[in-house]
Amino acid sequence: MIKEVIIPKEVQYLIEIQKNKKLKKRIVNVYDALVYKKGKTKNFFDVPSKYLQKINARYYLVMQLFVEYGIMEYSKSTYVKGSSIEYKKSYNADTGRCMKYKFLIDTKQGERVNINIKVENLYKNKKWYNITKKSLLELGLEPRIIRDNFSRRLHTNVTGSMRLKTDENIINSYKDYCKGFYTIDSITSQPRLLWMVLEDNFQEDKNLSYIFENEIDFYEYLIDNIKEVLDRDTAKKLFAQWVNGK
């Protein structure tokens, strides 16, 4: 997934002085992941190690560089050792308390660059991601899904706010792209589909045939002919139970 990221001058300098190309790429990817976790806060924020491991297994080398070059700092706890006060990283793996970091630079100012991130590694177990991915596949699109760093808004091929490209063009409005698609109430359509399946298999149900050949609303027919059924929701539930053998 191609994503636009703002790289501040301090991070850009750190990238430029590295000789290893893999490390350069690792710095950008870890930085982007940290900005995402930061959100809108200006204070310390949680940075779970499992989250960063999904970005890169050697993320800790980048974190060391960020602290060393004054890009970030981590929260510390104090303790007395002899006659002096010393500091140590404030986290506890046993209790699930993760490291907290804070940016010391302005993350909103810098050069805009495009990076390629593997969103599957980040979001594959997230319900919102899997639902969105399935929806895009149903539309016949290759899923391109990201969330922005600040507002957590979800951007896809058809939201348009990030001007993401499809294989054919740039979609500026999901409303325009999805024009002509309709929401189908599956329970409402099931009785007619059942009748059509029976017809295709040369099986006749006189009651169903009477309803659909005369353009009668199936659920209104149930309400009119079954005294216990007083509304459409009850009629739908009754039919769903029957068709599913419950």
N, C-alpha and C positions, 0 to 999 in steps of 0.2 A: 504494500500500500504506500503510495507517494503522499507525503504529508509536509506541509509548510511549517517550518520552525524558525523562531527568532533566536539568533545566536548573538548574545552580547559580546562586546569587544574583549572582555576579560576571558571568556570561554574561547573566542576565536584565537586569541594569542596563545592560549594553552594548546590548542589544536595545532597551530602553526609550528610550534617548537618541537613537536613530536616527530620522530623519524619513522616510526612504525605506522604503516597505513591502517592496520587493523586497530591499533590503539586510537588513532584519529577518529575512526568510525565508531568505536566503542564509546568515546567521550561524548560524541553527539547523541547517540542513542540513549545513554544513561542520563545525560542532561535533560533530554526531552521527557523521559520517564519521570524525572524528579519535578520538573515544572508542572507536569500533569498532576502529580500527587500534591503539589503545593496549593493548587487551586488559587483562591483569592487571598489567602491568609498572608500576613506579613511577618508572622511569628514562626515558631517552631512547628513542624508538622511531622506526622508519623511516616517513616519509610521502612516498611517491612522488608527483611532480607529476601524472603521468598518472592516478593514482587520484583525486586531488582535481578534476582537470579533468572527470571523469565526473560529479562532484557539481555543479560550477558552473564555467563557463569563467573567471569572475572571482574565483575562490577566494582569490587572492593578496591581495586587498583585505581579506578577513576575517582572513587570517593576520597581516597587518600590525596590524590592530586588536587581535587576541589578544595579540600581543607588546607593543604599546603600553600596553595596560591590565593587564598583568601576569597574564594568564590562562595564557600559555604562554611558553616560551623555546626558542630553537633552539641546537643545539650549534655551538660556534665553534672555529676553529683559530687559533692565535697565530702571528704572524710579526713579525720585527724590522724596523722602518722608521726608519732613522737611529739615534737614541738612545732610541727608545721602542718599547714592545711594543704592537702593535695586534691587533685581532680581525677575523675575517671569517667568513661563513657556511661551514660545513664540508660541502661536497658537490662532486661531480665528475660532470658529465653524460657526459663521454667514457668514464669507467670504470664508469658505472652506479651510482655511490654517491650515494644520494638524501639529502635533508635529514632530519635527526633533530630531533624536538621532544619537549618534556616539559611536562606540565601542572604548573602551580604552584598549582592549586586542587584541592579535593576534588570529584571528578566523580560521587561516589556520593550526595552530599547536594544536595537542591534540590527544585524543583517538578516534578511529573510532568505532561508535556503530550503530546498526540498530534500527530504530524506526518505529512504525506503524502510518502513518498519513492518515487522511481521505481527500483525494484529492477532492472528490465530493464537500465538503463544500467550498473549496478554488476556484475551477475552473468551477463549474457547469454552470455558466453564460458566460463563455469564449468561443468564437467561435472556437478557435484553439483546445480547449479541446474536445468539442462536435464532431468536424470533426474527430479528431484522434480516439476518442472512437468509433464512428460509423465505421471507417475503420477497427479497430481491431475486432469488432464484425462481420463484413463482412468476415474477415479471419478466423472466428471461434475461436477466442481467447478471454479469459477473459481480459478486458482492464486493463493494468497496466501502468500508465502514470505518469511521474514525470518530473520536470525541475530542472536542477542543480543550485546550489547557485550562481555560479560565471559567467558562460557564457550564462546562460538562455537557454542552449541547451535542446531540448526535447528528453526524453528517454522513450522508450516503450519496449514491449516484443520483438519487431523485430529490434530495432536499434542495439543492441548488445554491444554498447559502455559501458553500465553499467552491462552487463552480467545478465540481468534480466531473471528469470526462467519462463518457461511455466509450465503447469501441467505435461508435459512429459520430458522436457530437458531444457538445457540452449542454447539460440540462440545467436551465436556470430556475425552473419551477416544477416541483413534483406534481402540482395540480394540473399543469399543462400536460406533463408526461402521462399521467394516469387518467386523463380525460378519456371517457369511453369505457373505462372499467367500472363495474358495478359491484356493490356488496350483495352477496347472495345469502339469504337465511337458509342454511342447510336443512333445518327441520321443516321449514315451509316447502322446500323443493322436493323433499324425500317422497311424499306420496305420489307426485307426478312421475318422478324417476322410477319408482316401483312399478307404476302402471306401464311405463315405457319399456322396462325390462321384461315384464310379462308379455307385452305385445310382441317384442322382438323374439321371444322364445315360444310364440304361438300358444300362450296360456291366457285364457280369458277369465277375468273377474268381472262379472256383470255389474256389481256395485261401483267398482272403480271406473269402469268404462262409462257408466251412466253419468258419474260425476264429471269426468274430464271431457267427455264428448259434448256435454251440455254446458261447459264452461262454468261449472259450479265451484265455489270456493270449498275446498275439502274440509277445512276446519269449521267453517260455518255450517256445513252439512252435519258434522258430528254434534255441534251445539244444538242444532234443530232437532236431531233425531235421538240423542241420548240425554235423558233428563238429568243425569248426574254431572254432565259436562256443561258448565255455565259460562266459560270464557275460553279464549283462544289458547292461553298458556296451559290450561288444564288439558285441552284437546291435544296440544303438541306433546305434552308429557305422556299422555295416554298412548298416542301413536308411537312415540319413541320407545316406550316400554314394550309395546307389542312387537314392533319391527325388530327389536334387539333381543326378543325372546325372554324378557324379564317380567 
